[in-house]
């Protein structure tokens, strides 16, 4: 007799269970409901071989994220490949004479090293992308969706992703929020505003875990979209009806003992069940797409109102769960509701792939317009024998900018720090009495709203009480932030911008003066033509400008972070940091908090350990002392702001000093190579110089021909900006 596993179709109870839950396997997990009549039928029947469920067991191959094509990434374009090939081609042309020459000395070796530094040894700048907001699980699952392993294409583009705790060091940001909060979350608005101040394509708002849509009530849709939903509903109903019809046929075949035909229809039924599930997925995915598209439009509109630049910020609803299923592979029957494209993960990865564009184009512009032309001029100056004078008496002028640049930059930063501190401290001093008064009124409001026990609990929770039972939530720190937020926003608005931009103008002018004075000395010192070196020095100003622009961007970004901590509610705000010790002090004012030694001493002196005014009043007085006096929490907030401002300016000053000094040192080394301390040339060196002149002409044609066309195509294309 056949075992239960080999009997293709059992009796009606399991058939009903299968009709209620189509996901139940219709072959391998069936149980036999045996009675004597059916047992005799089965023993006399010819049992067909088990049917193979081709549709439901077919394995869909895991999704290969390597197949993604990010057309918005500069580094993956043909034009960028042309620029990279052009660099290598130019290097081969201008180093070939040195490789073949019989003449080699320390000066020619310096030229070869200069070629390598300019054309080959280009360090890829990494792009730090922070993930903020959402829960730890949301950030973790999103990170796993975006970066799969150490060989991920995003990593090869130089993308480094960090969690929210390190977002201050991130030049780009992915902000996670929930479905409801994405429409009007003030924290999202503040973070978007801060990132938009750094430049374009700096931030993406992401909503993980989109809700399923139950029905079409309240779903914004056009007539065409409504017709599409009706069409999909009709297809779902048709397939479910088909499954029911096949199931009824199977019942008839089983009752007639025709198990062979029942087996054939069973396989047809399983195919229809898979088709029905796929149709249901398609309907749910379409509804969800409409809902998410509508919500995303609302988010974009709200962001556009809060900050003008945010009108172009992309908002994506992503699904990490279905995307993980596609990465792992699945059976046809267990297909996720959303396709890979509908999860929006590939689109988000494509947006992240475009983040390095700004840095890559800036580097390409510097090489195309400055670095490679300067290299050509230095080599041409050497090959043509243009500069052959001794230059020992020029060393003092060459070293002067290096010795003066650090002191000059320090003076400008000290002046900037004084002006920014004055703007902050003056505004706070003028308003702090009003803040303290309003804080006292706020304390009175809290005292009237809650009992002493509840007040103690709020202190233990650092000023918070969640909403429950119809009671509104309480967040004392956020309310205190609200008292000072308008003044803080004014401080960090136009006054800060004016101070920083004035600093930039004066600093740029003085650095240009240093390089200009050096150029004048080169012109006046010798009768020899130093035009090549002077042009090289003038072009070096581009490097200075880029360094100052980068520093300015970092300072403004840091000031935006200071503004956020001063104005927006959050876990790292200055006011919460200043309030935590006060909360700790207040909630410890209770009888259980008195240490045993103090209790014993007070008993010996026949004194009551409790304060005369009582514990409740002592707690209220302590909180008032902290927030309703000008030298309380407000002074601490001002101190924290000044401390972080000092750190920001110190870091940026050190970085800029290093950049400017390095640029002047590089020019001096290049000048040493060009203007060698020697006279005359050997026949071998003359042969080298002649070959170098010929190859320089070919390299210049390549730079101004295919490389220039490729660079112009990238720079003029709006999707790469």
N, C-alpha and C positions, 0 to 999 in steps of 0.2 A: 504494500500500500504506500502511496506517496506521502511524504512528510509534509507538514504544514507549509514549509517554505516553498515547496514545488507546486502547491495548488494555486492556480492563477487567480481565482476570484472566490472569496468566501461569501457568506450569507449576508442577509439584509442589514443586520445591526452595524457591521463595519461599513456597509455601503452608505448608510445614513450618516455615520461619523465622517466619512470622506466627503459627503455632500456639504456637511457643515464646515469642514476644515479642509480645503483642497490641498493644503500643504502636507497632509499626511501621506506618506508613501503608500501607493496603491498595490505594491507587490510584496516588498520584503517584510513589512510589519503586520500583515494580515493575520488575524486569528480565525481559527475554524470553529464555526458553530455547528457541531455535529449532532445529528440525530440518526436513528437507524436507517430511515429512508434515504437521506442524503448520503450517508456513509456507503450504502449499497450502490447508489448512483455513481459515486466517485470511483468506487472499486471496479465497476463495470465499464466506466467511460474511458475513452482514449485521451490521456492527458497530453496536451501539446507541450512542446518545449517552452520554457519560460521566455516571455517576450522581452525585448531589450528596449528600455525607455530612452530612445536616442535624444529626444528633445530636452527632457528634464534633467538628464545626467550629463549633457554635453558641457564640457568645461570651456568657459570663455577665458582666453589667455589674459594674464595680468597686464594691466595698462603699463605701457612703457613711456615714462615721462621724458625719455631722451628724444622722443620723436617730436616734441613740441618745437614750433618755429616761432621765435619771438621777433617779429618784423620791426618792432619799435626799438630794438637794442642796436646801438651803433656798432658794437664790437662784432656783430654777426652779419654785417652787410658786406656786399662786394666792394663798395667804396673803401671801407675800412681795411679790407684785405689788400686792396691796391696800395693804400698808404703803408701798410706793414711790409709788403713786398718791395715797395719803393725804398724804404729805409735800408733794407738789406742790400738792394741793388746798388744804391749810392755808396754804402760801406764797401762793397766789393770793388767798385770803380776807383775810389780814392785811396784805398789801402793797397791795391794791386801794385802800383809803382814802388811802394815801400817794401813789399814782400819780395819783389824781383830785384831790387837795387843792391848793388855791391857796397854802397855807402850806408853804414848804420852807425849812429852815435846817439848821445843822450837826447839831442834835440829832435831827431827824427822819431825816436821812441816816444817822446812826449806827444808828437803829432798823432801817432798811431793810437796812443791811449786816449787822446782827446776825441778821435773818431769813434772809438768804442764807447766812451762815456756818452757821447751825443746820440749815437745811432743804434747801439746794441744794448747797453746796460741801462735799460729803462725800467725802473721799478713800477710795478702795477699798483696804483693807489687803491686801497681797499675802501669799500663803501659800507659804513656801519648803519644797519637798519634796526631800530628798536621796535619792540612789540609791547604796547602798554594797554591798560584797561582789561576788562574781562576777568574771569577767574584764572587760577593757575592751570586748571585743566584745559580751559579754552586756549590759553597761550601755548601750552605744551602740544596739544593736538594740532593747532595751526602751524606751529614750528615744524612738526613732523610732516605735515602736508607740503610745506614749502621747501624744506631741505631734507632730501632722503638719505644721503650718505656723503662721505667726504669727497666723492668724485662728482657730486651734483653739478650740473652746468652753471647754476647760479654762483657756486663757490668759485668756479673757474673764471667767472666774470669779476671776481673780487668782492662779492657780497658777503658780509659778516652780519649775522643776526644776533641780537642780544635781548635779554628780558627787560621788563619795565624798570627794574632797579638800576639799570645802566643807561637809561634812555637819554640822560644828559649828555653822554658822549656820542649820541647818534645824530648823524646829519639828516637821516630820513626816519620816518615813523609810520608804523602800522597801528592804528587805534582800534581796539576791539570794544564793542559795546553790544548790548542785547537788543532784541527786536523792538521792545517798547521804548527803551532809553535812547535808541539811535535817533529818534525824532527830535528830542528836546533836551539832551544831556548837556548841561553847561560845561562840564569838564571836557567833553569832546570838542566843543566850540573853542574853548580856551587853548587846547593843545593844537588844534588846527590853525588857529590864528598865529600861535607862536611859530609853528613850522613854516607857514606861508611867508612869514617875515624873512626867512632864510633864503627863499627862492622858489622857483616853480618845481613841480613834480617832486615834492618833499614828503608828501603824506598821503595815505590811503585810509579811509574809514571802512572797517570790516565788521560785518555782523555774522558771527558763527551761529550754528543751530537755528536756522529759520524754522518757524512753526509750520505745521501742516495746516492746510486750509480745509475747514469743515463746511462744505457747501459753498454756495456762491453769494450768500447774503452779505451785503456790504462790500462786496468785491468790485472795485472800480473797473469798468470794462466798456469798450465800445460795442457797437452792434456787431461788427465783424468778430470781435473776441467772444461775445455771447453766442454767436452762431457756431463758432469753433468749439466752444464748450458743449453745446447741444450735440454737435457731430460726434465728439469724443464720447459723450454719455451714451449716445445711440450705439456706437461700436461696442462699448463695454456691455450694454444690455444684450446686444446680439450674440456676443461670445458667451455670456453667462447662460443665455437661452440654449445655445448650441451644446454647452456642457450638460445641461439638464436633459436635453433630448437624447444625447448619447447615453447618459446614465439610465434613462428609461429603457432604451434598447438593450442595454446590458442586463437589466432586470429580467426582461423577457427571455433572453438567450439563456440566462442561468436557470430560470424556472423550467425551460424546455430541455435543459441538459446540454445545450450546444455551447460547451465551454471554449471550443476553438474559435468560434465567431465572437464570443464574448471577449476573448483575449485580444482579437484584432481591434474590436471597438474600444477596448480599454486603452490600447495604445493611442488610438485616435482621440480619446477623451483627455488623456494626459497632455497631448499636443495642444488641444483646445484650452485646457486649463492654463498652460504656459502662456498662450496667446492672450487669454483673458487677463492674466496678471500683468503682462506687458502693457495691455491697453489701459488697465487701472493706473499703472505707473505713469503712462503718458498723460492721462487726465490730471493726476495729482501734480505732476511736474509742471503742466501748463498753468494750472490754477496758482501754484506756488510762484511761478515766474511772474504772473500778473501782479500778485500781492507784493512780491519783493520789488518789482519795478516801480509800483506806486509808492511804496514806503521809501525807496531810495530817492525818488524825486522829491519827496517831502524833506528828507534829510538834506539834500543838496540845496533846496530852497532856504531852509533854516540856517545853514552854514553861510549861504550867500548874504543873508541879512546881518549876521553877526560880524562877518569880515569879508570885504569885497573880493579879496584874492581867493577865498574859499569856493567861489562859484565854479572853479575848474577842478575841485578836489573829487576824485572818483570815490564812489560809495558802492561796495560790493557785498552781496549776501552770499556767503559760502557755506558749503556742507562738507565738513571734514569726515564724517562717518561714511557716507556713500563713496567718497573719494578713496578712503582707505580700503573699502571693499573692492573697488576697481583695481587698486594696486596689488591686492592679494590674489585676484582672480576669483571667479564664482561660476556656479552652474547657471544655465539659461533660466531655469525655473526660479533661482534665487537672485535674479537681477535686481540691483539697487533701483530705487525709485527714480533717481536722477542719473543722467548720463554724465560722463566725465566733463563735458563742456558745461553742462547745467550746474555742476558743483561750483563753478567759477574759480576753482583753484588754478587751472592753467592760465586763466586771464590774470589772476593776481600775480602769479609767477612772472607772466609777461610784463606786468607793470613794474615789478621789482627789477626785472632785467633791464628796464630803461633807466633806473636810477643812476647807474654809472655814466650815462651819456654826458652829463654836464662836465664831469671831470675829464672824460676821454676827449671831448671836443676842445676843452681848454688846453690839455696837453698837446693835442694835435696842432692847435693854432700856434702855440708857443714854438713847437718844432718847425712848423711850416714857415712861419713868418719871422722867427727870430733865431732859434738855435742853429738850424742847418745853414741859413745864410751867413751867420756869424762864423761858423766852421769853415765855410767856403772862403770867406774873406781872410781868415787867419792862414789857411793853406795857400791861398793865392799870394798873400804877402810874403810867405816863406819861399814859394816857388819862383816868384819874380825877382827875388833879391831886393825888395823894396826897402826893407829896414835892416841896416847893418851897422848902426852906431852903438857905441858903448852907452850904457844907461845907468851907470852906478849913481850918478847925481840925481837920477829921477826916483830912486827908491823911496826917499823921504816923502815925495808927493804921492807915490803909489800906496804907501802904507797909511797915509793920513786918514783917508775915509774909514779904514778898518778901525783905527784907534778912536775916532770920533763918533762913529755910528751908535755904539752902545750908549754912550753918555747922552747923545742927542735924543734917542728913542726914550731913554729913562726920563728925561726932562718933560717930554710931551706926555708920557703916561702919568707922571706925578701931577701935572697940571690937569689932565683929564680926571684923575681920581678926586682931586680937590673940588672940581666943579660938580661932579656927580654927587659926591657926599654932601656938598652944600645944598644942592637941589633937593636931595632926600631929607636931610636933617632940618632944613628950614621949613619945608612943607609939613613935616611931622610935628615940629615944635609949635607951629601955628594952629594945628588941629588937635593936638593930643588932649587938651583940656576938654574939648567938645566930645572926643571919643570916650574919655573917662566918665563924663556925665551921662552919656547915652548908655555906657556899660552898667552904670549904677541903676538906671531905669530898667535895664534888662534883668538885672539881679532881682529887683523888686517884683518884676513880672513872674520870674521863675519861682520865687518864694511864695507867691500867691497861688500858683498853679499846682504845686506838688507839696506833699507832706514831707516831714523831716526824714522819714525812712526812705522815701523815694528819692529825695534829694541826695542822701548818702549813696544810694545805688547809682545814681547818675554820676556822682563824683568818681566812684570806682570804675565806671565805664568811660572815664575821661570825657565827661560832659555830654554823653549821648544816652538817648532812650529811644528804642525803636517803636514804631507805631503798632498798637495792638488794641483790640476791643473798641475800636472807634476813636481811640486817643491819638492825637497827632504826634508825630515824632519830635524829639528834642535833640538839637545839636548846638550846644552853647558855643563851641569854637567857630562853627560856620556863621552863627549869628554875630559873633564878635568881628569876624572877617568882613561881614556885610557892613558894619559900622564904618570901617576905614577904606573899603574897596574903591569908592568913587575918587577919593583923594589919591590913593595909590595909582589908580589908572591914569589920573592926570599927570602925576609925577613921571611915570614911565611912558608917557605919550610924546607929544611934540617937544617938551623941554629936553628930554634925553636925546632925541634924534638931532636936535640943533647942536647940542654939546658935542656929540660924537662926530657929526659931519664937519664941524669946525675943526675938531682935532685931526680928522683925516686930511683936510686941506692944508693945514699948517705943517703936518708931518711930511706929507708928500712934497711940499715945496722945499723943505729943508733938506730932505734926502736928495732931491734933484739938484739942489745947490752944491752938495758934496760932489756928486758926479760931474756937474758942470765945471766946477773949479778944477777938478782933475783934468778934464778935457782941455781947458784953457792952458794948463801947465804943459800938457803934451804939445800943444800947438806952438807955444812960445819958447820952449826950451831948446829945440833943435831945428836946424834947417832941413833935416830929413823929413820926408813925407810920412806922417803918422796918421793919415786919414783913415786907414783901415782900422787901427786901434780905436780911434775916436768914434767911428761909426759903430764899432762893436760896443763901446761904452754907452753910446746913446741908445742902442737897442737893448742894452741891459736894463734900461729904465722900465721896460715892459715887465721884467721880473720883479722889480721893486713895486710896481703898481699892483701886480697880482698878489704879492705878499701883503701889501697894505689892505687890499680889498678883502683878502681872506681874513685878516685880523679884524677888520671892521665887521664883516659878517659874523664872526665868532663873538665879538663884543655885543653886537645887537642881539644875537641869539641868546647870549648869557643874560642880557638885560630882560629879554622876554621871559626867560625862566625865573628871574627874580620877580618880575611882575606877576607871573602865575602863582608863585608861592605867597605873594603878598595879597593877592586879590581873589584867587579862586579857591574854593573848598577842596581839601585833599589831605592825604595822610602826611605829606611832607611840607605843609604850609608853615611859615614862620610862627604864626600865632598859635597853632596847635603845639609846635615844638616848645614855645614859651609857656604854654598853659599846662603841659603835662606835669611839671614839678608842683604847680599850684594845686591841680587836681589831687596829686598824691598826698600833699600836705593836708588838704581839707578832709579827704575821706579817712585819714588816720586819726582825726580828732574824734575818738570814740573811746568808751571805757575799756574795751578789750585791747586797745592799742597801747595802753599804758604798761610799761615794762614792770616786772615784779619788784625790782629794786626801788623804783620811784614810789610804787604803792606802799612798800614797807616803810620808807622814809616818811611819807605823809601820815601814815598811821601812827608812827612814833611821836610825831609832832601834833597829833590829834587834829590833823587837817584833812579836809575832804579833797581827794585827788581830782575831783571834777572842777571845771572852771566855774567861777561864780555865776556867769550868765547862762550856764547850761551848755551841753554839747551842741544842740541844734543851733543856738545863737552864735556859738563860737565858730561853727562851720560857716555860717552866713557871713560873719564878720571877716573871716579869712579870705573867702572868695571875693568879697567887696574890696578888701585891701589889695588883692592882686590885680583886679581889673578896673576899679573905679578911681585909681590914683595915677597921676602922670608918671610916677617913677616905678610903676609896677610892670605889668606885662607889656605895655606899649614901649617902654624903654628897652626891654629885652628884644622885642621885635626889631626895633631900630638897630640895636647892636648886631643882631643876626644878619640883617640886610647889609650893613657896612662890612661885616666880616666876609660875607660871600662875595661882595663887590671887590674887596681887596684881593681875594684869591683869584677871581676871574681876571682882573687887570694884571696881576703878577704873572699868571700863566701865559697870557697873550703877549705881554711885554717880552718875556724870555724867549718865546717862540719867534717873535718878529726880529729881535736882536740877532738871533742865530741865523735867520734867513738872510737878512741884509748883510751881515758880516761875511757870511759864506759867499754871497754873490760878489762882493768886492774882492774877496780872496781868490775866487775863480777867475775874475778878470785879471788880477795880478799874475796868476800862473799862466794864463793864456798870453799875456803880454811878454812874460819871460820866454815863452816858447817862440813867439813871433820875432821879438827883438833880442836875438841871441848875442852873448858877449864874445863875438869872434868876427874875423874879417876874412873875406875871400871864400872861394868854394873850390873843392877838388873836382877833377873831371867826372868822377863817379857821382858826386853830388849834383853837378850840372846836368848830368843825364837823368838823374832822379827828378830834378825840378822840371825838366822839359816834359817828361812823361806825366808828371802830376798835373801840369797845366793842361795837357790834352784831355786827361780823364776828368778834370774839374769841369771842363766845358760840357762833356757828356753828362756828368752828374747834374749840372745846372739845368740842362735841357729836360732831364727826367723830372727834376723838382718842379719846374715851371710848366711842364706838360701834363702827363697823366696824373701825377700826384696833386697838382693844383686843381685839376678838374674834379678829381675824387673828393678832395677836401671841400671845394665849393658846393658840390652836390649835397654833402652832409650838412654843412653849415646853413644852407638855404632851405633845407627841408624842415617844415614846421614840426613834424612829428618827433624830431630828435632834439627839440629845444626844451 
